[in-house]
């Protein structure tokens, strides 16, 4: 089977990293895979992952069109970053296929796409969310306000899902909107990910006796770093016995603010900024606990939480979205409504029994190794393709009948009556598998 997979390829893309794993699993099953890199021009120039197959830029329209024409199925990896997915959106509109949906909030993707297409963007917003939301959508002052004001009312999940012939996503919590927009089948399967620097989780802690807590990735408000600092600062034993480290990009003003907060609270805070892959892997191995808090939670799955478990680390998550669906015995869950107090209790519990972090991490590692595999993901994709191809035929038939009814000048009210809808229900393909 020939698959054309549209994905960001740059090494800094976690979606690209996941796709590399899945592509290699597909190649091992003798599938023919052609990869189309979807990044904006300035990102396309950067070093890509090694996918082990032909990779071409989305901007080479002639070659991409040739590959699309000869493909058995098209697969789009889509997340909420326009610079990484510009080409994916462009080709999805022209050549629909299966969308592997990595985020249930696509506002930033839509915002980037809309900058040169404002009239079309307003039409899409009006169609899905109404004229009032469309009128106010672009009148926001900053990213935090944008997310808080649109994540519930206009997440744009429907925009991408409506262009897909089928959707594969990685948790159930946001599927209602997907199913409302995608005419084809919807599949849920665990994200594929790896931890190349991981070793088997150890039963005994090593180090200076302090509990080492780590947060990785771009330091922004939704990672809840301030809450971690406040929780540690709230108790004398925690202040004395916890070392808290941040590894990831951080703006100078954010670094200054967090440093000052930690100093006032008596918290040992280590800020390492961005580091190379080897240093990041070492930081994860040295940690006892990894905080993967997210609020609000917008992703269909968290690569960092999965990676933490694959490393065999006790992992703290917010009890919401994807994280809520993780089995309770493998992660430490924090209520978004009681964040600081829950964090304090978790830290005190881990301090009172130092071996518990390693025990939780060991169990999580064993489960994650069996769950978040490229082989599982490739198998789900193989299962999805024939179902989606059959659904395309059914959807075409429905479109044909709808066109005929429209030519009869049927009103929307007539089309919504039981007499019309019940016979057409035999064409229903929209289910979660």
Secondary structure, 3 states (H helix, E strand, C coil): CEEEEEECCECCCHHHHHHHHHHHHHHHCCCEEEEEECCCHHHHCCCECCCCCEEEECCCHHHHHHHHHCCCEEEEEECCCHHHHHHHHHHHHHCCCEEEECECCCHHHHHHHHCCCHHHHHHHHHHHHCHHHHHHCCCCCCHHHHHHHHCCCCCCHHHHHCCCCEEEECCCCCHHHHHHHCCCCEEECCCCCCCCCCCCCCCCCCCCCCEEEEEECCCCHHHCHHHHHHHHHCCHHHHHHEEEEEECCCCHHHHHHHHHHHHHHCCEEEECCCCCHHHHHHHHHHCCEEEECCCCCCECCCHHHHHHHHCCCEEEEECCHHHHCCCHHHCEEECCCCHHHHHHHHHHHHHHCCHHHHHHHHHHHHHHHHHCCHHHHHHHHHHHHHHHHHHHHHHHHHHHHHHHHHHCCCCHHHHCCHHHHHHHHHHCCCCEC
